[in-house]
Amino acid sequence: MSEPRDERRLQAAARELYDGAEGNARRLAMLAAQFRAAAQEAREHGPLSVVGGVSATTGAPYVQMEWGRNRGQVDVDTARAHAHAILEACTNAVADAAILQWARDELDLNTERAVVLIDAMRRYRADRWGQPDLELELEQAPDDEPEAGE
């Protein structure tokens, strides 16, 4: 999205807030305070929020994830698979960091050569055991399927 378009969107939102406040400075100050409180709450709760819920329509359980301006719902099996993939990625990241430091400290490899070693190990791990490589996973476009509960 281009900056001028974002600027126009912000100006339109500001105009709507100003018109809604009917020029009342106290009301505008209240809106600014509410925004500041919401921004602080977002910082305190981190970039990713995850909650479980149940559809009032179908009675099916779901997991809702929110990150920034994005929000999505998935069924619990998908959420569990995602959680498992996150834990596996964490394990791989810690192992990669340990091997990188070991290669630099014990093998006296410079950072560039140690990174080449990590990259080769990631490919071997993915080829041999089918474990996901986080960089490869992030390069793939997301599915455009509608999410559960929508």
Residue pairs with C-beta under 8 A, 6 or more apart in sequence:
17 28
17 31
18 28
20 27
21 27
21 28
21 31
47 67
47 68
48 65
48 66
48 67
49 65
49 66
49 67
50 63
50 64
50 65
50 66
50 79
51 63
51 64
52 61
52 62
52 63
52 64
52 76
53 61
53 62
53 63
53 64
53 73
53 149
54 60
54 61
54 62
55 61
55 62
55 149
60 75
60 148
60 149
61 75
61 76
62 73
62 74
62 75
62 76
62 79
62 148
62 149
63 73
63 74
63 75
63 76
63 78
63 79
64 71
64 72
64 73
64 149
65 71
65 72
65 73
65 74
72 147
73 147
73 148
73 149
73 150
74 82
74 147
74 148
75 148
78 148
85 132
88 131
88 132
89 132
89 134
89 137
92 122
92 125
92 131
92 132
92 133
92 134
93 134
96 118
96 121
96 122
99 117
99 118
99 121
100 114
100 115
100 117
100 118
103 109
103 113
103 114
103 117
103 118
104 110
104 111
104 114
107 114
109 117
122 133
122 135
123 133
125 131
125 133
126 132
126 133
126 136
